[in-house]
Amino acid sequence: MTDGISWLAEPRSITFGGHLVVLARGLDMQGLADGLAAAVHGPEHVAVGVGRQSGEDLLELMDEAFDGSWEGIGLRLGRAGDWTYAVAYGGWPGEFGSLLPLSQGGVHLCLLEYDEENGKPVPPDFAYLHDGRLLAACNLHLDASWGYDGVTGDPATAAPLQELLTAAGLPAPDLDRRQVHRTALGVVERRFGLSLPKELIVNGVLPAVLLEPA
């Protein structure tokens, strides 16, 4: 039995501040790290390996490297089935540009993002990219106040995902948002075959990099 991804709906499921998880099929860990480094706004960045780290140890290392963990971005990387994944730490919100270039060449990308401590509050987001195209995207609260009007993207991919969300009883404006988030993640998990090892990500050690200016 796999862990799936629904556990990401738990409060501070990975670390304080929310989560940014990028899953890629068709890239190894180095390729994913390099691609994410290239997507950071501003000057050119590179992925610098820092060995195997727990999440807590990576944040401590970032405190020293960047004079505060929120002043930089770190990644922990792993494999789950056919997917390579990267979990972001530090000041990642708003720091990445488009990942469409990273999905070129037949690469499949799934993005799961939740800026949980944002005071607005911002809903969690999902996006699926392939071959340089955005094929499906939605906020996982399915919240009309944030412009939700169904799953957007290529109709051949977006419409079936919308049908699955509808079959799961979503949107459900009267339901607790965390339960909506969990249910929506379950739909995405089954549709795209996604799973993340909770114990390893939360308490284990994984290869890690810092995204540093070149």
Z-matrix of the N, CA and C atoms (Angstrom, degrees):
N
C 1 1.470
C 2 1.527 1 109.43
N 3 1.337 2 116.78 1 132.81
C 4 1.459 3 121.03 2 -179.44
C 5 1.521 4 110.47 3 -95.38
N 6 1.329 5 115.60 4 166.79
C 7 1.462 6 120.50 5 -178.20
C 8 1.522 7 112.74 6 -81.53
N 9 1.335 8 117.51 7 -17.57
C 10 1.451 9 119.70 8 -176.31
C 11 1.520 10 111.11 9 65.05
N 12 1.326 11 116.33 10 -156.38
C 13 1.468 12 120.54 11 177.80
C 14 1.526 13 112.35 12 -128.59
N 15 1.333 14 118.14 13 -1.90
C 16 1.465 15 119.94 14 -176.69
C 17 1.526 16 112.47 15 -62.21
N 18 1.335 17 116.90 16 -23.76
C 19 1.464 18 119.92 17 179.96
C 20 1.527 19 112.20 18 -64.83
N 21 1.323 20 118.00 19 -16.04
C 22 1.464 21 120.06 20 176.91
C 23 1.523 22 112.38 21 -65.12
N 24 1.330 23 117.63 22 -15.93
C 25 1.466 24 120.66 23 178.31
C 26 1.527 25 112.37 24 -77.26
N 27 1.328 26 118.14 25 -9.90
C 28 1.459 27 120.26 26 178.98
C 29 1.529 28 110.03 27 -67.68
N 30 1.335 29 118.41 28 150.29
C 31 1.469 30 120.25 29 178.94
C 32 1.527 31 111.08 30 -58.60
N 33 1.346 32 116.08 31 130.17
C 34 1.465 33 121.63 32 179.86
C 35 1.528 34 110.35 33 46.04
N 36 1.310 35 115.32 34 52.46
C 37 1.465 36 121.51 35 -170.84
C 38 1.519 37 113.06 36 -59.50
N 39 1.333 38 117.50 37 -31.88
C 40 1.462 39 120.75 38 179.34
C 41 1.519 40 110.73 39 -114.45
N 42 1.322 41 116.82 40 -48.85
C 43 1.455 42 120.87 41 -179.84
C 44 1.517 43 108.92 42 -161.17
N 45 1.322 44 116.63 43 170.23
C 46 1.461 45 121.33 44 177.16
C 47 1.527 46 109.55 45 -59.95
N 48 1.322 47 115.93 46 138.83
C 49 1.455 48 120.18 47 174.85
C 50 1.505 49 114.43 48 105.35
N 51 1.342 50 117.15 49 -12.87
C 52 1.453 51 119.40 50 -178.69
C 53 1.512 52 111.55 51 109.23
N 54 1.328 53 116.29 52 -157.75
C 55 1.460 54 118.64 53 -178.29
C 56 1.522 55 111.34 54 -147.33
N 57 1.311 56 114.21 55 147.90
C 58 1.456 57 122.80 56 166.29
C 59 1.520 58 106.23 57 -130.36
N 60 1.325 59 115.60 58 113.00
C 61 1.460 60 121.79 59 178.73
C 62 1.522 61 107.55 60 -121.66
N 63 1.319 62 116.08 61 128.57
C 64 1.463 63 121.91 62 176.74
C 65 1.523 64 107.47 63 -116.64
N 66 1.321 65 116.28 64 122.89
C 67 1.464 66 121.95 65 177.16
C 68 1.520 67 108.48 66 -110.02
N 69 1.321 68 116.09 67 135.45
C 70 1.463 69 121.20 68 -176.71
C 71 1.521 70 110.18 69 -131.08
N 72 1.311 71 115.89 70 134.98
C 73 1.463 72 121.65 71 170.25
C 74 1.521 73 107.26 72 -113.78
N 75 1.332 74 115.49 73 118.95
C 76 1.459 75 120.40 74 -175.56
C 77 1.511 76 112.96 75 112.14
N 78 1.346 77 117.61 76 4.68
C 79 1.460 78 123.02 77 175.47
C 80 1.519 79 109.19 78 -131.86
N 81 1.341 80 116.50 79 144.60
C 82 1.456 81 119.09 80 170.22
C 83 1.527 82 108.77 81 -87.05
N 84 1.325 83 116.96 82 -179.68
C 85 1.462 84 119.98 83 -175.31
C 86 1.522 85 111.90 84 -63.11
N 87 1.333 86 117.11 85 -40.71
C 88 1.460 87 119.35 86 179.95
C 89 1.524 88 110.86 87 -65.87
N 90 1.331 89 116.38 88 -41.77
C 91 1.458 90 119.71 89 179.07
C 92 1.516 91 112.43 90 -62.77
N 93 1.332 92 116.54 91 -39.23
C 94 1.459 93 119.93 92 178.54
C 95 1.522 94 110.72 93 -68.28
N 96 1.331 95 117.00 94 -43.78
C 97 1.462 96 120.21 95 179.12
C 98 1.525 97 111.07 96 -62.20
N 99 1.330 98 116.82 97 -44.43
C 100 1.467 99 120.20 98 -179.95
C 101 1.527 100 111.02 99 -64.32
N 102 1.335 101 116.51 100 -39.92
C 103 1.456 102 119.85 101 179.78
C 104 1.513 103 112.55 102 -65.63
N 105 1.327 104 117.02 103 -39.02
C 106 1.459 105 120.14 104 177.81
C 107 1.525 106 110.91 105 -69.58
N 108 1.326 107 117.11 106 -37.18
C 109 1.462 108 119.75 107 176.16
C 110 1.528 109 110.50 108 -60.47
N 111 1.329 110 116.37 109 -40.96
C 112 1.462 111 120.74 110 -179.32
C 113 1.523 112 112.40 111 -67.39
N 114 1.338 113 117.04 112 -21.02
C 115 1.467 114 120.96 113 -176.95
C 116 1.522 115 113.23 114 -89.74
N 117 1.336 116 118.18 115 -5.92
C 118 1.465 117 120.44 116 -179.74
C 119 1.528 118 109.37 117 -67.60
N 120 1.334 119 116.16 118 135.34
C 121 1.462 120 120.76 119 177.60
C 122 1.527 121 110.69 120 -62.09
N 123 1.329 122 115.73 121 155.09
C 124 1.455 123 120.26 122 173.81
C 125 1.510 124 112.37 123 90.64
N 126 1.343 125 116.67 124 -149.70
C 127 1.464 126 119.88 125 -177.63
C 128 1.525 127 111.33 126 -63.70
N 129 1.327 128 115.07 127 160.72
C 130 1.460 129 120.42 128 -179.53
C 131 1.524 130 110.86 129 -58.64
N 132 1.336 131 115.81 130 135.89
C 133 1.458 132 122.04 131 178.03
C 134 1.524 133 109.95 132 -117.90
N 135 1.321 134 115.16 133 155.54
C 136 1.458 135 121.74 134 175.56
C 137 1.522 136 108.43 135 -131.25
N 138 1.337 137 115.56 136 156.47
C 139 1.461 138 121.59 137 177.71
C 140 1.527 139 108.94 138 -92.08
N 141 1.326 140 116.13 139 119.75
C 142 1.463 141 122.31 140 -177.64
C 143 1.527 142 108.57 141 -110.59
N 144 1.325 143 116.97 142 116.84
C 145 1.450 144 121.09 143 -177.99
C 146 1.518 145 112.57 144 -66.11
N 147 1.330 146 116.10 145 140.21
C 148 1.471 147 121.69 146 178.89
C 149 1.530 148 110.69 147 -130.30
N 150 1.336 149 116.44 148 25.55
C 151 1.454 150 120.13 149 177.10
C 152 1.516 151 112.64 150 79.89
N 153 1.314 152 115.49 151 -165.92
C 154 1.464 153 121.82 152 -179.70
C 155 1.525 154 108.84 153 -90.62
N 156 1.329 155 115.46 154 128.97
C 157 1.459 156 120.43 155 -173.60
C 158 1.526 157 110.55 156 -136.67
N 159 1.323 158 115.96 157 147.11
C 160 1.457 159 120.21 158 163.90
C 161 1.522 160 107.80 159 -77.29
N 162 1.316 161 117.24 160 167.02
C 163 1.454 162 119.51 161 177.16
C 164 1.515 163 111.91 162 -61.24
N 165 1.329 164 116.48 163 -42.96
C 166 1.465 165 120.92 164 -179.32
C 167 1.524 166 111.03 165 -64.06
N 168 1.340 167 116.38 166 -43.17
C 169 1.465 168 119.49 167 -179.40
C 170 1.526 169 111.42 168 -67.38
N 171 1.328 170 117.07 169 -36.09
C 172 1.460 171 119.39 170 177.97
C 173 1.520 172 110.53 171 -64.09
N 174 1.321 173 117.79 172 -41.97
C 175 1.462 174 120.35 173 178.80
C 176 1.528 175 111.18 174 -63.98
N 177 1.329 176 117.57 175 -37.81
C 178 1.464 177 120.19 176 176.71
C 179 1.524 178 110.69 177 -65.13
N 180 1.320 179 116.40 178 -41.57
C 181 1.464 180 120.47 179 177.75
C 182 1.528 181 110.44 180 -62.71
N 183 1.333 182 116.56 181 -39.68
C 184 1.463 183 120.82 182 179.01
C 185 1.518 184 111.56 183 -67.38
N 186 1.330 185 117.36 184 -34.17
C 187 1.464 186 120.21 185 175.74
C 188 1.521 187 110.48 186 -56.07
N 189 1.326 188 116.24 187 -40.92
C 190 1.464 189 120.94 188 -179.25
C 191 1.528 190 111.42 189 -76.95
N 192 1.330 191 116.83 190 -42.96
C 193 1.464 192 120.52 191 -174.38
C 194 1.522 193 112.84 192 -70.79
N 195 1.341 194 116.76 193 -34.57
C 196 1.464 195 120.44 194 -173.22
C 197 1.529 196 113.07 195 -115.08
N 198 1.341 197 117.67 196 8.55
C 199 1.470 198 120.79 197 -173.99
C 200 1.523 199 110.60 198 57.11
N 201 1.308 200 115.41 199 44.44
C 202 1.460 201 122.69 200 -179.64
C 203 1.511 202 109.99 201 130.00
N 204 1.330 203 116.74 202 128.16
C 205 1.464 204 119.53 203 -174.64
C 206 1.521 205 112.36 204 -63.11
N 207 1.349 206 117.52 205 -27.59
C 208 1.463 207 119.77 206 -179.17
C 209 1.523 208 112.57 207 -78.76
N 210 1.345 209 116.95 208 -2.47
C 211 1.464 210 121.05 209 178.83
C 212 1.522 211 112.25 210 -91.39
N 213 1.318 212 117.85 211 -1.70
C 214 1.459 213 121.19 212 -179.57
C 215 1.515 214 110.79 213 -148.58
N 216 1.324 215 115.62 214 -176.04
C 217 1.465 216 121.75 215 -178.71
C 218 1.522 217 108.94 216 -129.97
N 219 1.312 218 116.02 217 133.07
C 220 1.454 219 122.33 218 172.35
C 221 1.516 220 109.80 219 -123.03
N 222 1.318 221 116.02 220 157.65
C 223 1.461 222 121.86 221 177.90
C 224 1.519 223 109.38 222 -130.32
N 225 1.325 224 116.17 223 141.60
C 226 1.464 225 122.09 224 164.54
C 227 1.522 226 106.68 225 -112.42
N 228 1.324 227 115.76 226 140.73
C 229 1.460 228 120.78 227 -168.95
C 230 1.518 229 111.36 228 -128.16
N 231 1.333 230 115.41 229 150.65
C 232 1.453 231 119.78 230 178.30
C 233 1.515 232 111.36 231 -163.92
N 234 1.330 233 114.82 232 -175.50
C 235 1.460 234 122.73 233 177.95
C 236 1.518 235 109.05 234 -125.84
N 237 1.325 236 115.85 235 140.46
C 238 1.462 237 122.15 236 175.28
C 239 1.524 238 107.14 237 -141.47
N 240 1.326 239 116.64 238 104.31
C 241 1.455 240 120.05 239 -176.13
C 242 1.520 241 110.54 240 63.91
N 243 1.327 242 116.22 241 -129.53
C 244 1.465 243 121.49 242 -179.90
C 245 1.522 244 112.84 243 -82.62
N 246 1.321 245 117.10 244 -3.39
C 247 1.460 246 120.92 245 -171.91
C 248 1.526 247 111.53 246 -106.91
N 249 1.322 248 115.36 247 137.07
C 250 1.461 249 122.67 248 165.93
C 251 1.523 250 106.98 249 -93.15
N 252 1.329 251 117.41 250 140.76
C 253 1.462 252 118.34 251 -179.24
C 254 1.524 253 111.03 252 -129.89
N 255 1.321 254 114.48 253 152.43
C 256 1.463 255 122.53 254 173.95
C 257 1.520 256 107.93 255 -129.41
N 258 1.322 257 116.19 256 131.72
C 259 1.462 258 122.83 257 176.83
C 260 1.521 259 107.32 258 -111.46
N 261 1.328 260 116.83 259 124.77
C 262 1.464 261 121.33 260 -175.79
C 263 1.526 262 111.10 261 -90.59
N 264 1.331 263 114.84 262 146.80
C 265 1.464 264 122.76 263 177.66
C 266 1.522 265 108.65 264 -132.05
N 267 1.336 266 115.14 265 153.14
C 268 1.456 267 119.78 266 175.60
C 269 1.514 268 112.76 267 91.83
N 270 1.329 269 115.54 268 -145.14
C 271 1.464 270 120.92 269 -173.23
C 272 1.509 271 113.31 270 -90.34
N 273 1.325 272 116.72 271 55.67
C 274 1.468 273 120.93 272 -177.62
C 275 1.524 274 115.03 273 -78.33
N 276 1.363 275 121.17 274 -25.87
C 277 1.473 276 118.03 275 -174.48
C 278 1.527 277 112.50 276 -57.87
N 279 1.317 278 115.80 277 127.11
C 280 1.451 279 122.10 278 177.03
C 281 1.512 280 115.37 279 76.27
N 282 1.335 281 118.01 280 5.32
C 283 1.463 282 120.06 281 -173.33
C 284 1.524 283 114.10 282 -97.65
N 285 1.328 284 118.02 283 -8.74
C 286 1.461 285 120.29 284 -179.18
C 287 1.522 286 110.31 285 -105.80
N 288 1.323 287 115.35 286 137.89
C 289 1.447 288 120.92 287 171.44
C 290 1.520 289 110.45 288 -84.18
N 291 1.312 290 116.07 289 -161.57
C 292 1.461 291 121.24 290 -178.25
C 293 1.528 292 111.21 291 -61.80
N 294 1.322 293 115.33 292 138.57
C 295 1.464 294 120.80 293 174.53
C 296 1.528 295 111.60 294 -99.82
N 297 1.327 296 117.24 295 8.07
C 298 1.464 297 119.55 296 177.99
C 299 1.530 298 112.22 297 -56.06
N 300 1.345 299 119.78 298 -42.62
C 301 1.471 300 118.32 299 178.72
C 302 1.525 301 113.12 300 -59.78
N 303 1.322 302 117.19 301 -32.60
C 304 1.461 303 120.76 302 -179.37
C 305 1.527 304 111.84 303 -68.91
N 306 1.336 305 116.70 304 -22.22
C 307 1.466 306 120.44 305 -178.48
C 308 1.526 307 112.73 306 -89.10
N 309 1.326 308 117.15 307 -0.11
C 310 1.462 309 119.48 308 -179.65
C 311 1.527 310 110.81 309 -71.46
N 312 1.327 311 115.68 310 163.17
C 313 1.457 312 120.29 311 178.78
C 314 1.514 313 113.77 312 75.96
N 315 1.334 314 116.85 313 26.49
C 316 1.456 315 120.30 314 176.76
C 317 1.512 316 115.31 315 87.03
N 318 1.340 317 117.92 316 5.85
C 319 1.465 318 121.39 317 -179.29
C 320 1.527 319 110.24 318 -76.48
N 321 1.324 320 116.10 319 138.60
C 322 1.464 321 122.84 320 173.00
C 323 1.526 322 107.84 321 -101.80
N 324 1.325 323 117.28 322 130.73
C 325 1.461 324 121.97 323 178.11
C 326 1.518 325 109.91 324 -126.08
N 327 1.326 326 116.25 325 134.43
C 328 1.461 327 122.22 326 170.06
C 329 1.523 328 108.15 327 -120.93
N 330 1.324 329 116.55 328 129.10
C 331 1.461 330 122.63 329 -179.97
C 332 1.519 331 109.22 330 -112.78
N 333 1.327 332 115.33 331 131.07
C 334 1.458 333 122.47 332 175.42
C 335 1.521 334 106.83 333 -125.07
N 336 1.322 335 116.29 334 113.41
C 337 1.462 336 120.77 335 -172.04
C 338 1.521 337 110.32 336 -132.03
N 339 1.337 338 115.84 337 134.96
C 340 1.462 339 120.44 338 177.34
C 341 1.519 340 108.74 339 -148.30
N 342 1.323 341 115.92 340 106.19
C 343 1.464 342 122.66 341 176.23
C 344 1.525 343 106.94 342 -84.32
N 345 1.320 344 115.30 343 75.48
C 346 1.466 345 123.06 344 -164.40
C 347 1.525 346 113.76 345 -65.10
N 348 1.323 347 117.23 346 -32.70
C 349 1.465 348 119.77 347 -175.72
C 350 1.524 349 112.37 348 -92.00
N 351 1.323 350 117.27 349 2.60
C 352 1.461 351 120.41 350 176.93
C 353 1.523 352 108.98 351 -64.37
N 354 1.319 353 117.12 352 128.80
C 355 1.456 354 120.67 353 -172.66
C 356 1.509 355 115.67 354 -74.98
N 357 1.334 356 119.46 355 1.41
C 358 1.472 357 119.25 356 -172.18
C 359 1.526 358 115.80 357 -70.41
N 360 1.313 359 126.55 358 -39.33
C 361 1.462 360 130.58 359 -13.27
C 362 1.529 361 110.92 360 -88.53
N 363 1.315 362 116.25 361 150.55
C 364 1.461 363 122.49 362 -179.13
C 365 1.528 364 109.34 363 -89.70
N 366 1.330 365 118.60 364 134.36
C 367 1.470 366 119.42 365 178.65
C 368 1.525 367 111.62 366 -75.62
N 369 1.329 368 117.45 367 159.60
C 370 1.466 369 120.48 368 173.45
C 371 1.525 370 110.18 369 -69.41
N 372 1.329 371 115.72 370 150.59
C 373 1.462 372 121.11 371 -176.75
C 374 1.518 373 111.35 372 -124.79
N 375 1.333 374 114.45 373 151.18
C 376 1.463 375 122.47 374 172.18
C 377 1.517 376 108.67 375 -129.61
N 378 1.332 377 116.41 376 142.79
C 379 1.464 378 120.94 377 172.99
C 380 1.520 379 108.83 378 -146.24
N 381 1.323 380 115.30 379 144.76
C 382 1.462 381 122.59 380 176.05
C 383 1.524 382 107.98 381 -123.19
N 384 1.340 383 115.84 382 122.39
C 385 1.456 384 122.99 383 -177.64
C 386 1.524 385 109.28 384 -121.60
N 387 1.332 386 115.56 385 145.28
C 388 1.466 387 120.02 386 178.50
C 389 1.517 388 108.89 387 -156.66
N 390 1.336 389 115.33 388 131.81
C 391 1.468 390 121.51 389 176.07
C 392 1.527 391 112.49 390 55.00
N 393 1.328 392 116.16 391 41.92
C 394 1.454 393 120.17 392 176.91
C 395 1.509 394 115.17 393 75.30
N 396 1.341 395 117.46 394 16.93
C 397 1.466 396 121.19 395 -178.20
C 398 1.524 397 109.99 396 -130.54
N 399 1.331 398 115.38 397 143.12
C 400 1.457 399 121.56 398 171.89
C 401 1.524 400 107.53 399 -85.47
N 402 1.339 401 116.39 400 112.95
C 403 1.462 402 120.43 401 -174.96
C 404 1.525 403 113.35 402 -97.18
N 405 1.338 404 117.39 403 -26.93
C 406 1.468 405 119.81 404 178.82
C 407 1.519 406 109.06 405 -159.77
N 408 1.338 407 116.24 406 139.98
C 409 1.462 408 120.90 407 178.08
C 410 1.517 409 109.22 408 -156.78
N 411 1.332 410 115.39 409 145.35
C 412 1.466 411 120.31 410 174.24
C 413 1.519 412 108.69 411 -165.57
N 414 1.343 413 115.89 412 159.69
C 415 1.456 414 118.08 413 169.51
C 416 1.525 415 107.73 414 -86.17
N 417 1.319 416 115.70 415 140.69
C 418 1.463 417 120.95 416 -169.32
C 419 1.522 418 113.79 417 -86.58
N 420 1.337 419 117.15 418 4.55
C 421 1.457 420 120.13 419 163.80
C 422 1.525 421 109.92 420 -92.29
N 423 1.351 422 115.66 421 -7.57
C 424 1.462 423 122.21 422 -176.38
C 425 1.524 424 109.20 423 47.33
N 426 1.322 425 114.26 424 48.72
C 427 1.456 426 123.91 425 -168.34
C 428 1.525 427 109.96 426 -97.69
N 429 1.326 428 116.78 427 112.99
C 430 1.461 429 121.03 428 -178.20
C 431 1.522 430 112.11 429 -64.23
N 432 1.337 431 117.59 430 -25.26
C 433 1.465 432 119.54 431 -179.99
C 434 1.521 433 111.40 432 -67.30
N 435 1.337 434 117.29 433 -15.91
C 436 1.460 435 121.62 434 175.63
C 437 1.528 436 110.56 435 -107.23
N 438 1.321 437 115.88 436 24.87
C 439 1.452 438 119.93 437 173.33
C 440 1.515 439 114.42 438 83.06
N 441 1.333 440 118.10 439 14.44
C 442 1.463 441 119.02 440 179.51
C 443 1.523 442 109.89 441 -66.94
N 444 1.303 443 115.32 442 123.82
C 445 1.462 444 120.95 443 177.45
C 446 1.521 445 108.41 444 -138.97
N 447 1.318 446 115.18 445 47.64
C 448 1.450 447 120.37 446 -176.29
C 449 1.518 448 111.10 447 91.23
N 450 1.315 449 115.79 448 170.45
C 451 1.460 450 121.56 449 178.34
C 452 1.520 451 108.45 450 -71.96
N 453 1.325 452 116.85 451 128.33
C 454 1.459 453 121.44 452 178.50
C 455 1.522 454 109.98 453 -96.67
N 456 1.329 455 115.89 454 164.83
C 457 1.457 456 120.91 455 178.20
C 458 1.510 457 111.55 456 126.45
N 459 1.315 458 116.35 457 -157.56
C 460 1.455 459 121.99 458 178.94
C 461 1.528 460 109.36 459 -71.13
N 462 1.330 461 118.63 460 126.66
C 463 1.470 462 120.03 461 -175.32
C 464 1.526 463 114.17 462 -54.65
N 465 1.330 464 117.55 463 -34.02
C 466 1.463 465 119.88 464 -177.45
C 467 1.526 466 112.10 465 -65.40
N 468 1.332 467 117.17 466 -25.06
C 469 1.463 468 121.59 467 178.87
C 470 1.519 469 111.62 468 -104.39
N 471 1.330 470 116.34 469 -41.63
C 472 1.462 471 120.55 470 -175.38
C 473 1.526 472 112.12 471 -68.99
N 474 1.333 473 117.52 472 -41.21
C 475 1.469 474 119.98 473 -176.03
C 476 1.530 475 112.62 474 -63.69
N 477 1.347 476 119.89 475 -45.37
C 478 1.468 477 118.70 476 176.96
C 479 1.526 478 113.19 477 -61.96
N 480 1.346 479 117.58 478 -36.08
C 481 1.461 480 119.49 479 177.16
C 482 1.521 481 110.07 480 -65.89
N 483 1.330 482 116.74 481 -40.96
C 484 1.460 483 120.18 482 177.22
C 485 1.532 484 110.94 483 -60.77
N 486 1.314 485 116.95 484 -40.79
C 487 1.468 486 120.44 485 179.17
C 488 1.522 487 111.15 486 -62.44
N 489 1.329 488 116.94 487 -39.51
C 490 1.463 489 120.21 488 179.37
C 491 1.527 490 111.30 489 -68.04
N 492 1.324 491 117.34 490 -39.49
C 493 1.464 492 120.72 491 176.74
C 494 1.526 493 110.50 492 -63.78
N 495 1.323 494 116.48 493 -41.77
C 496 1.463 495 120.59 494 178.29
C 497 1.523 496 110.61 495 -63.64
N 498 1.328 497 116.58 496 -42.02
C 499 1.465 498 120.79 497 179.24
C 500 1.526 499 111.69 498 -63.91
N 501 1.342 500 116.50 499 -26.36
C 502 1.466 501 121.02 500 177.93
C 503 1.527 502 112.28 501 -84.52
N 504 1.342 503 116.86 502 3.82
C 505 1.460 504 120.95 503 177.23
C 506 1.508 505 114.55 504 88.35
N 507 1.327 506 117.23 505 19.04
C 508 1.457 507 121.72 506 -178.34
C 509 1.527 508 110.29 507 -111.74
N 510 1.352 509 117.27 508 148.94
C 511 1.460 510 128.50 509 -1.60
C 512 1.535 511 112.03 510 -65.35
N 513 1.339 512 114.71 511 156.01
C 514 1.462 513 121.67 512 178.35
C 515 1.526 514 107.82 513 -138.11
N 516 1.338 515 117.80 514 80.67
C 517 1.467 516 121.38 515 -172.42
C 518 1.519 517 114.24 516 -61.41
N 519 1.330 518 118.18 517 -21.39
C 520 1.467 519 120.27 518 -179.32
C 521 1.527 520 112.78 519 -91.27
N 522 1.320 521 116.73 520 -4.68
C 523 1.461 522 121.05 521 -178.91
C 524 1.524 523 110.04 522 -88.86
N 525 1.332 524 116.67 523 147.86
C 526 1.459 525 121.50 524 175.77
C 527 1.525 526 109.87 525 -53.50
N 528 1.323 527 116.29 526 134.84
C 529 1.462 528 119.97 527 -174.51
C 530 1.520 529 112.84 528 -61.74
N 531 1.326 530 116.90 529 -34.18
C 532 1.464 531 118.14 530 178.96
C 533 1.529 532 110.83 531 -65.78
N 534 1.327 533 116.56 532 -36.35
C 535 1.460 534 119.61 533 176.91
C 536 1.526 535 110.73 534 -68.99
N 537 1.330 536 116.96 535 -38.26
C 538 1.467 537 120.24 536 175.03
C 539 1.528 538 109.98 537 -60.17
N 540 1.328 539 115.89 538 -46.21
C 541 1.463 540 121.59 539 179.12
C 542 1.529 541 110.27 540 -58.13
N 543 1.331 542 116.53 541 -47.17
C 544 1.469 543 121.17 542 -178.78
C 545 1.533 544 110.71 543 -62.61
N 546 1.319 545 116.39 544 -43.72
C 547 1.464 546 120.08 545 -179.55
C 548 1.524 547 111.07 546 -65.20
N 549 1.333 548 116.41 547 -43.60
C 550 1.465 549 120.33 548 179.72
C 551 1.526 550 111.12 549 -64.01
N 552 1.330 551 117.00 550 -40.42
C 553 1.467 552 119.98 551 176.67
C 554 1.527 553 110.80 552 -61.58
N 555 1.326 554 116.86 553 -38.23
C 556 1.454 555 120.03 554 178.08
C 557 1.517 556 112.10 555 -62.23
N 558 1.325 557 116.42 556 -38.55
C 559 1.467 558 120.60 557 177.18
C 560 1.526 559 110.24 558 -64.95
N 561 1.332 560 116.63 559 -47.21
C 562 1.469 561 121.07 560 179.22
C 563 1.526 562 110.51 561 -61.34
N 564 1.319 563 115.65 562 -42.98
C 565 1.474 564 121.52 563 178.98
C 566 1.524 565 111.36 564 -54.99
N 567 1.316 566 116.60 565 -49.08
C 568 1.463 567 120.43 566 -177.19
C 569 1.527 568 111.61 567 -71.56
N 570 1.325 569 116.92 568 -37.99
C 571 1.467 570 120.22 569 -177.07
C 572 1.527 571 111.54 570 -66.84
N 573 1.341 572 117.31 571 -38.71
C 574 1.459 573 120.12 572 -173.63
C 575 1.530 574 113.51 573 -109.22
N 576 1.323 575 116.67 574 0.86
C 577 1.460 576 119.65 575 177.37
C 578 1.515 577 113.28 576 67.53
N 579 1.336 578 117.01 577 44.35
C 580 1.461 579 122.07 578 -174.82
C 581 1.522 580 111.45 579 -99.49
N 582 1.320 581 115.47 580 143.60
C 583 1.457 582 120.98 581 173.57
C 584 1.518 583 108.76 582 -154.71
N 585 1.322 584 115.77 583 144.14
C 586 1.461 585 122.30 584 177.43
C 587 1.527 586 108.58 585 -130.78
N 588 1.330 587 117.73 586 134.39
C 589 1.471 588 120.82 587 -178.19
C 590 1.531 589 111.43 588 -76.27
N 591 1.314 590 116.89 589 101.68
C 592 1.463 591 121.52 590 -172.89
C 593 1.525 592 112.48 591 -58.62
N 594 1.327 593 117.91 592 -52.08
C 595 1.462 594 120.58 593 -175.09
C 596 1.524 595 111.39 594 -61.61
N 597 1.322 596 116.88 595 -41.53
C 598 1.462 597 120.78 596 -179.94
C 599 1.521 598 111.11 597 -65.49
N 600 1.334 599 116.97 598 -43.05
C 601 1.459 600 120.01 599 -178.75
C 602 1.526 601 111.32 600 -70.17
N 603 1.310 602 117.32 601 -42.28
C 604 1.467 603 120.17 602 -174.82
C 605 1.527 604 111.89 603 -78.90
N 606 1.340 605 117.45 604 -40.94
C 607 1.464 606 119.87 605 -171.65
C 608 1.528 607 114.89 606 -122.02
N 609 1.323 608 118.21 607 -10.44
C 610 1.452 609 120.68 608 -176.21
C 611 1.516 610 113.25 609 -93.75
N 612 1.335 611 115.41 610 -170.19
C 613 1.464 612 121.46 611 177.09
C 614 1.520 613 108.87 612 -116.53
N 615 1.326 614 115.50 613 143.95
C 616 1.457 615 123.04 614 -178.25
C 617 1.524 616 109.05 615 -141.40
N 618 1.336 617 117.61 616 156.87
C 619 1.464 618 119.43 617 172.73
C 620 1.530 619 110.02 618 -56.72
N 621 1.328 620 115.68 619 139.06
C 622 1.464 621 120.01 620 -174.78
C 623 1.525 622 110.68 621 -134.41
N 624 1.325 623 114.75 622 153.20
C 625 1.467 624 121.73 623 175.65
C 626 1.520 625 108.82 624 -137.50
N 627 1.317 626 115.32 625 156.38
C 628 1.456 627 122.30 626 167.30
C 629 1.522 628 107.79 627 -106.71
N 630 1.328 629 116.94 628 140.28
C 631 1.461 630 121.45 629 175.61
C 632 1.521 631 107.46 630 -94.06
N 633 1.332 632 115.38 631 105.04
C 634 1.458 633 121.33 632 -172.26
C 635 1.526 634 110.52 633 -117.54
N 636 1.341 635 117.38 634 150.76
C 637 1.468 636 119.49 635 174.27
C 638 1.525 637 110.67 636 -56.93
N 639 1.338 638 115.56 637 138.71
C 640 1.470 639 120.04 638 -177.55
C 641 1.529 640 110.74 639 -66.63
